[in-house]
Amino acid sequence: MVTLSAPPETRSGRQNRSGGPRKRARTPREWGLLAISLAVLVVLLFPVYWMVMTSLVPSRELLTSSPPLVPPADTASFDAYGEVLSSRPVGLWLWNSALVTLGTALISVVISTLGGYSLSRFRTKAQQAMGFTLLFSRMLPGTLLIIPVFVIFASVGMINNLWSVILVNVAATVPFTTWLMKGFVDGIPGEIEEAAMIDGCGRLRTLWTVVLPLLRPGLATTFTYASILAWGDFLFARTLMPNPSDWTITVGIASFIGEHSVDWSGLMAAGLMSTLPMLVLFVFLEPFLVKGTASGAVKG
């Protein structure tokens, strides 16, 4: 029996005349969702755009009833960036922030990994109580803790010491990141560890050689969260580091706000420079974060 079939170009939407798949036309609903997404994106990115505008255009042209939306070619310049770098120790502030962020993130990852593994694999009543205590401590505001923290570090001579800011940020980060790591450890089957221990591995060796390679998305997520929290800290850094040469970038940026005036161009220029390290961090860790999100979706 002979079956007649339509030529490729007449088949319903499968191929076009060039032999490739024919693109499906967007529906009105899809166009509407696309328009809404673009509108939301514009709203979210407009503050960043205005920061760039403010850093390039003199404040006298922006502080008017009708400020320009596009930088005027005759007045826009990068003079604010050069002035900020020459008049303020921005490089030193960025270096201090980098040390605080790196120290906080590394210590938080180690403690959170061990704590999250313990909460996931050893489910005793004491450990569950400790886990909820950690979560409750994260709910306490920093303003409630700042005076006791200052008294403690002043009594041991750790004022104007970057380690004091690192330790406080670790204490503020670990309660949440421990539960974050517990969720990632819960997604790893316990049978894998049992097989390793049957082959002669101890608990710590199993954690190091078997569990940690599978926890790379969780480690990247924890490192990113701790870095963001430490990089943006102002309260503890300002209280524990009164010496301007020991300031972090967040405290240094606040110094652009004077008693009677504000250096808007310098403020926005320094603010934009302070966002670059976090942007670089996201670029490097983005593959691990995406992999963690995708693996969680598949497991679900």
N, C-alpha and C positions, 0 to 999 in steps of 0.2 A: 504494500500500500504506500503510495507516494504522498508525502505531506508537504504542502506548499507553505512557505514562510515569507513574511514581508521582508523587503530589503532593509539593510541596517538603518538607512536614513529615515525609514517610515515607522520604525519601532517606537513605541510610546515612551519617549524621553530617555531611552537608554544610551543612544549614541548620537553624535552629531555627524555632519558630512565629513569632518576630518578624521573620524574614527574614534575620537575620544569620548568620554562620558559627558553627557549634556548636563549643564548646571541647572539645578532646580531654582525656579524663581522664588524670591522671598515673599512670604505672605504679609498682609498688612500688620498682623500681630507681631511678626518678627521685626518689621521695620519700626514699629512703635517701641518695642523693647530696646532696639538698637539706639533709637533717639533718646530714650530715657537714660540708657547707660552713658551715652556721650554727654548728656546734660549733667549727670552726677559726676562724671570725670572732670568736666570743666569746673564745677563748683569745688571739687576737692583740690584741684591743682591751682586754682586762682590765688590762694594765699601764697603759694610758692612763687608764682609769677609776680605777685606784688612785692614780695621780698626782693626779687631780682630788680624790679623797677626802682624800688626805694634805694637800693645800693648803687644804682647807676645814675639816677637823676638827683640833683640837689634838692634838699628838703624844702626850700622856698617855693619850688615849682609844684610840689606835691601837696603841701599844706595850704591848699586853696579850695574854693567852693567847687571848682570843676577841674580836678587833676587830670592829666593826660593818661590815656590807657596804653599808649605806645611811647616808648622812650624817644624824646626829640633828638634828632641826629646832631644838632648843634650844641646840646648841653650834656648829653649822656657821655659818661666816661667811667674808667675804672680807678679813678683817683682815690675813692674811698677805701679800696682794698690796699693800695700802697700806703695810705696814711695809717690804716689800722695796723698793718704789719710793722711800720716804722715807729709808731708812737706807743704801742702797747705790746707786751710780751705774749702775743697770741701763740707763737710757736711753743713757748714754754707751757702755756696753759693747755694746749693740745697734747703735749707730751705727758703732762701730769694726768690728764683725762685718759690717755691711752694706757698708762701704767695702772691706774685705778680700775679701768674697765677690764684689762687683760687679767689682772690679779683676781678680781671678783669673779669673772667668768670661769677661769680655770679651777679655782677653789670650789665654786658652786657646782661645777660639773662633777668633780670628784665626790663631794659630799652627797649630792643629790642622787648620783648613780648608786652609791652604796646604800643610802637610805631608801630609795625607791625599790631597789632589789630586795632589801630586807622586808619592806612592807608587802611586797608582792609574793614572796616565797615563804615567809614565816608568818602565818596568820594567827598569832596569839592575841589574847585580850590586851596584854600589856603593850604590844606593838601597835595595835589598833588605837589604843588610847593615846599613845605617843604621836601617832599620825594625825589624829584629830586635834591634839594640842598644837602641833606645828601649824595646821591649817588655821586654827583660832588665832595664833600669834600673828599670822599674816594680816588679820583684820584690824590690828591695832594701828592707829595713825602714827606717822612719824613725829608729829608735833607733841604727842603724848610721851614719846620716848627720848626726845632730844635732850632734855635736861638731865635725866639719869645717865644717858650716854656720855654727855659732856663731863659730868662729875667723875665717872669711872675713868675715862681716858686722861683727864687732867690729873687725877690722883696717881697715875702710873707714868706721867710725863710723855704722853703721846699726842699732845696738841701740836699742830703743824707737822704732822707725820702722815704720809700717804697710807701707811698701814692701818691707821685708825679708820680712814674712810673706806678702805678695802674691807676690813672686818665688819664694819657696820652694814655695808652693802651686801656682804655675804649673809649676814644674819637676816636682812630684809628679803633676800632672794630665795634662800634655801627652802623655807616652808612651802612655797608654791612649786618650785622646780622639783622638789622631792615627790610630790604627788603627780607632777607631770611625767617624771621618769617612771613612776609606778605604772602609769597607764601604758607606757611603751614596753615595760618588762612583762606586763600581763599579756601582751600580744605575742610573746615568744612561748611556744609550747614547752612545757616542762619535760617532755619526753626527750628532747634534745640534750638537756643537762643530765638526765638520768643515764642516757647512753654514754656520755662522756665520763661520768663517774664510774660506770661499770668497767670502762676501759682503764681505770686507775687514776683519773684526775680528781683532785680535791675540789672543795667548793670554790676557793679563790682562783685556782687555775682554770676551772670551768668558766667562772665569770670572766676571766681575762681572755681566754682563747676561744670561747664559744659564744658567750652572751654579748660581749662588747662589740664584736664585728657586726652583729645583728642590730645593735642599738645605735648605729651611726646616725640615722635620722633623729632619734631622740636626743643624742648628744649635741647635734647641730641645733636643734630647737632650744634646748636648755642653754647652750652657749649664746645663742642669739638673744633670748629673753634676758639673761643676766647682763649681757653687754648693753642692751638698750636701757635697762634699769640703772646700771652704774653710770653710763655715759650721760644720762639725763638727770642725775641726782644733783639737787641744789641745796636742800636743807642740811644734810649732814656735811657736805663739803664746805658750805659757808660757815657752819658753826665750828667745825673742827680745824679749819684751815684759815685763821684770820690773817696770816701773812700773805700779801698780794703775790709774792713770788711763788707761793705754793698753791695758788688757786687752780681750780680746774676750769675748763672752758665755759661751763655754765655760769659759774660765779664771775668769771671775767666778762662775759657778755652783759651781765647785770650792771657792771660798772659803767656802761655807756649811758645809763639813765642817771642823770644828775639831779640835784635838788631843784634847780630852776629851769633846766633845759634837757633835751634828749638829743643825742647824736644819732639821728635815725639812719643816715647812710652808713655810718660805721657799725651801728647795731645790726643792721641787716646784712652787711658784708661779713661780719664775724659770725652771724648766725648761719649764713650759707656755707661758710668754711667749716663750721662745726658739724654740718650734716654729711659732708663728704666721707668721713671714715665709716659711718654707719651704712652709707650707700655701697661702699666697697665691700663691707662685711656681707651685706645681702647678696651682692653679685657672686661672691665666692661660695656662700653657703646655700644659695638658692637651689642647686641640684639636690642637695640632701633634704632640704625642706619639702620640695615637691615629691621626692621619693617617699618620704614619711607619710605625706598626705595620701598619695596613691596607694601605698601598702595598707594604710588604715581603711581606705574605701573598699579595697578588695576583700579584706578580712571581714568587714561588716556585711 
